[in-house]
Amino acid sequence: MARIRCNYCQNEIFGHRLRCTECADFDLCLQCFSLGAEIATHRREHSFAIKNDQGPCIFEDSERWSLAEENMLLDAVEQYGFGNWNGAAAHLESRTTSECEDHYRRFYINGVVGDATLEEVPRPSITDHTSATGALAGPLSPSLTIPITPLDVGVQQQQELGYMPFRDDFEREYDNDAETLVSSLSINHDDDETDIAIKLAQICKYRLRLQERERRKRLAGEYGLIAAGVPAISKSAKTPHSKKKFGKTGRELQERLKPFSQFHTRAEHQMLFSNIKREKEIKARIKELIRLRKNGLTKLDEEDVFEEEKFKREKRKETKKKMVSAIFAAQLLRPRNRDLFNAKEELTSLKKSRRKIRKNGYIFRRKRRKSSRKR
């Protein structure tokens, strides 16, 4: 902005001034004009015109910023950005850095202009979740922190595992070089939209790697994998699913459900395992009851008698098989005395006895059905 000085006192003129219409490029300040100053060819009788190129003062201030200075300040803030007060002062030339900053904050942010244009952003309330007393004692929710059983790990075992039990942390984390992805990132003023999008994508990728690190650490602590890494502790520590507690079917079910443990907490995973195991047991029991119903049983009290009779029947079948095997073995061992031992007759007698047993069993079942119908 061009500076205008009084031709008589050589002081810079702010606001109104008097321009002589008869002299070429001759300006006087109000003080010199009121005193009737004359210099060179200028005389006090010359005609004059009142000039004010900078415009009126729009804010009540002792420093009296003109309208032109206000426009130039706003242009400087728009061009150089908010906070670059050195650039704003260089753009105005008539104001210092502190004057530009104080004036902008006072009238455009905290003044009437800021109150009319800037929306009031409510500040979020801060809650101290670490307070040990009062109504806010303890964590906000049990899901925020997962209590992990402290481990009594020796110094040598700590060095082998790289684990710090008091901090519940590891010296070398999973994906330990993840920070190198964003360690050299910086936002520059000359970055275009493509550069900014690439840097934001790198930050998103870094966040995903941090989430995976925290997930693995949570699983390691929750399922006792840290204790399993120490032989002395793994022998004494009680694992959540002991092999002694479940049979072969239970262990197979555990192996099949392992991939789903990453999506559950320990309690939820145990509940899922128990529910599926219980479902299999109920289905097996239903099949057993259907089998009993097909055999004519209508009451649970008859199940024990039926199973006992079934066991005896299977025992008799097994005994008969052994007898037949013994007959053939005896016949093979005594080839010279075949006339003394007729295997064919023995088999015929066994078949007859088997038919008789079946007939008796059929008669017994018919009688039991009739008696149950009468009841």
Phi, psi and omega in degrees: 000130182290139179266138179247128182242153177288132182288347181261304182265353178062018175275151179288138184259126175244130179088227186282150177210168179247125179250127179286130181274349181260330177267149181277125175051060181233121181234145176231144174282169184296324181293313181293324179293322180293334179272355180072043183293140176230138180206138180058234184271357183279137177234155184292341180278352182296149176287156185216169177224140180275128182237146174209083184289334184276352177083175182284168176270120186267343178243141177283103184212147179292334181278343174054081175276130180280169180295324179295320178293324177297316179296319180292326177294317179294322177296322180293319178295321179291324184280314186263348180093152180291130180107340178271076185282338175294317177294323178294319179294322178293330179287322181281319181071340182256357182229152179274175181295314181294324179295319179296315181294313181297319182293318181293315180293323186288318187255333185259339179253307183264359182265200183292329179293316179294321179295329183274336186249324184274130177280140180282119180268119180292133178282134180292140178287139182257126179248128180275102180275355179264004182294136181264354182228165175084193183287340182263019182292140177086177181288161179292320182213146177297339181282349181289318180233135181261115180293127180246134180296124180295143183251137177271088185252132178286172182295316180296320179291326176297319179293323179291319181276337188068033186244137178247103188294326182289329177266349185052052184215166180246147177293322177239114184280166172294138184054057188295339182265018182293330183290340179295342180291328184240001184293331182258009180283143175207144179265119180254155182289341181263012178287135176270184184295326180293316179297317180294321179295321179295317180293322177294323177295323177295321179293319177297320178295321178296320178296320178296322179292325176293321177297320178295323178296315180293325179295316180293322178295321179296316180295321181296319180283326186283325183260012174072026180285335178292317178293329180292339179284344178255116184302320183294325182278322183296334179285323183268333182288144180272118178284153182297329179233100181277143180291333180288333185285325183244153178276198182295319180296319179295321179292322176296321178294322176299316180297323180288331182269356182303317180300337182274353182293337180288344180260358182235162165280173182297316181295319179295321180292320177296321178295319178298316179297316180296320181294317180294320179296318178295322178298317178297320179296319180294319178297319178295321178294321179296318177298321179295318179294323177297320178296318178295323180293324177294333179273008174096003181276137180238352181230148179290337180293334181279353184294318181296318179296319180296316180295324178294316178294323178295319178297318179296319180297316178294326178294319179295320178299318179295321179295319178297319178298320178295322179295317179297318178297323179292324179296312180295323179294320179293323179293322179288327181284338181238072182288335184281337184251043180294328181292336179277344185223111183260106182290329182295318178295322180295318179296320179298318179294323178295319179296319178298316179295325179293317178298321180296319180294319178297317180297316178298320178295321178296316179298319180297318180292321178296317178297319181293323178295317179298317180295322179292325178291321178297324179295000000 
